[in-house]
Amino acid sequence: SRLPLVDTPDDPRAASQRAVLAARDGAIGALLRGSLSVEDLLAPVVAADSGLRTGRRLSHATFLDLPGVPRPLLVADAMLNVAPNLAAKRDVVACTVLLAQALGIAAPNVALLAAKGTVAPAFPSTSEAAALKSMALQGAFPGAVVDGPMTPDVALSADAARAHGCKSAVAGHADALVAPSMEAATMVLRTLTGVTGGLAAGIVLGARVPIVLPQPHDAMDARIASCVLARLVAVAGANAPRAGASTPAPRAAESGTPVEA
């Protein structure tokens, strides 16, 4: 093989720590999970002395190629941040915007999803969406058009946007959907792929190198598409931290929820 093999002790954490050191030293440009658990791979990444931490917490974005939809769609965060607070959501939006720009979408339209399209006390996510929109207007997400709160149908369908009287530039033309929680993002993602049979490929952002976390059920085309995303992110330098980014400390959590707000 043209690929060098690096032997480590027969311990998952030892293998991931060696990979993190190689990424820190510039020997490799991305991390790709094989048979390691998600927690075993990400715990050394988020360690304070890993050398891979940036000013942002880790977040996950999924690239969707859906039949009948003329453009790609991004959904965040269906894997890492379970119940993100406002600071975490800012990082999720920022990372998702940079991924969209790495894919060639210079001015991505980002819809902040919620159960209602107006601020409602019963739904805290609507207030946080409004706060993120205000941040965007103040330049927190350069190049992006960020709007919300917005229901998924309004974000995706121009007809639904007209029916609800929504005149936002994002409505009906969203390039990225940022959900209020991991549960909501997972339901949106599974619904879209389940109904259309589309391709879903994901990537972890927020570290100094992109990280690919294929799931056991992922088909080979989804795995390869995720590696392509990592390559595009690495080339675009989309993981470079920017001034003013928040600096919360992500932590390794229980299996299945490796990074939690």
Secondary structure as UniProt FT lines:
FT   HELIX           12..24
FT   TURN            25..26
FT   STRAND          31..32
FT   HELIX           38..46
FT   TURN            48..49
FT   STRAND          59..65
FT   TURN            67..68
FT   STRAND          73..76
FT   HELIX           86..102
FT   TURN            103..104
FT   STRAND          109..113
FT   TURN            121..122
FT   HELIX           124..137
FT   TURN            138..139
FT   TURN            142..143
FT   STRAND          145..150
FT   HELIX           152..156
FT   HELIX           158..163
FT   TURN            164..165
FT   TURN            171..172
FT   STRAND          176..178
FT   HELIX           182..196
FT   STRAND          199..205
FT   STRAND          211..212
FT   TURN            216..217
FT   HELIX           220..236
FT   TURN            237..239
FT   TURN            243..244
FT   TURN            255..256
//
